[in-house]
């Protein structure tokens, strides 16, 4: 959804066709959004243990460290792009 919003916003603002920015901007938005969602899950792990025990951290599918490293990686990739 975030990628679609970026594409629509780009096309409305510029009124132009395809450019490298139209391809790059949605990828940046997706990486930033994934990082933000992962960071939220990291900080909400104690709440999720009670209310959403099937999520990756409380269920043990991912460790908090793995989620934090994924979030940081997504943010770094978004900044580099």
RODO-2510 file (C-alpha; in nm, 4 decimals, decimal comma):
residues 81
     n   res          X          Y          Z
     1     x     0,0000     0,0000     0,0000
     2     x     0,2782     0,2403     0,0836
     3     x     0,4438     0,1779    -0,2538
     4     x     0,1161     0,2434    -0,4335
     5     x     0,0725     0,5705    -0,2441
     6     x     0,4206     0,6827    -0,3413
     7     x     0,3622     0,5999    -0,7084
     8     x     0,0280     0,7820    -0,7178
     9     x     0,1745     1,0808    -0,5358
    10     x     0,4674     1,0956    -0,7765
    11     x     0,2455     1,0798    -1,0830
    12     x     0,0053     1,3425    -0,9489
    13     x     0,2845     1,5795    -0,8522
    14     x     0,5054     1,5490    -1,1580
    15     x     0,2567     1,4538    -1,4260
    16     x     0,5384     1,2765    -1,6072
    17     x     0,5938     0,9205    -1,7104
    18     x     0,8382     0,6603    -1,5897
    19     x     1,1717     0,7684    -1,4503
    20     x     1,4254     0,6120    -1,2177
    21     x     1,2659     0,7993    -0,9261
    22     x     0,9343     0,6300    -0,9954
    23     x     1,1089     0,2955    -0,9534
    24     x     1,3312     0,3913    -0,6608
    25     x     1,0884     0,5861    -0,4403
    26     x     0,8465     0,2958    -0,3771
    27     x     1,1373     0,0692    -0,2801
    28     x     1,2589     0,3278    -0,0300
    29     x     0,9080     0,3614     0,1119
    30     x     0,8680    -0,0159     0,1451
    31     x     1,2039    -0,0511     0,3219
    32     x     1,1275     0,2354     0,5606
    33     x     0,7806     0,0962     0,6311
    34     x     0,9150    -0,2563     0,6933
    35     x     1,1739    -0,1145     0,9306
    36     x     0,9117     0,0843     1,1176
    37     x     0,6747    -0,2103     1,1476
    38     x     0,9563    -0,4347     1,2696
    39     x     1,0698    -0,1785     1,5240
    40     x     0,7114    -0,1507     1,6485
    41     x     0,6937    -0,5281     1,6917
    42     x     1,0252    -0,5202     1,8785
    43     x     0,9032    -0,2611     2,1288
    44     x     0,5579    -0,4221     2,1654
    45     x     0,6907    -0,7711     2,2365
    46     x     0,5680    -0,7733     2,5992
    47     x     0,2198    -0,6597     2,4957
    48     x     0,2104    -0,9108     2,2108
    49     x     0,2941    -1,1963     2,4502
    50     x    -0,0465    -1,1370     2,6094
    51     x    -0,2694    -1,0207     2,3262
    52     x    -0,1092    -1,1574     2,0055
    53     x     0,0855    -1,4671     2,1035
    54     x     0,0976    -1,5990     1,7449
    55     x     0,3158    -1,3114     1,6203
    56     x     0,6772    -1,3963     1,5325
    57     x     0,8538    -1,2705     1,8477
    58     x     0,6160    -1,4041     2,1157
    59     x     0,5766    -1,7362     1,9340
    60     x     0,9545    -1,7812     1,9191
    61     x     0,9817    -1,7898     1,5400
    62     x     1,2125    -1,4868     1,5556
    63     x     1,4241    -1,3561     1,8382
    64     x     1,4021    -0,9894     1,9388
    65     x     1,7632    -0,9477     1,8237
    66     x     1,6785    -1,0805     1,4746
    67     x     1,3838    -0,8424     1,4461
    68     x     1,5919    -0,5471     1,5611
    69     x     1,8681    -0,6290     1,3120
    70     x     1,6101    -0,6575     1,0328
    71     x     1,4626    -0,3192     1,1266
    72     x     1,8029    -0,1514     1,1312
    73     x     1,8934    -0,3145     0,7992
    74     x     1,5726    -0,1887     0,6384
    75     x     1,6348     0,1649     0,7638
    76     x     1,9946     0,1593     0,6393
    77     x     1,8883     0,0337     0,2973
    78     x     1,6196     0,3033     0,2761
    79     x     1,8710     0,5742     0,3675
    80     x     2,1304     0,4504     0,1202
    81     x     1,8800     0,4374    -0,1646
***
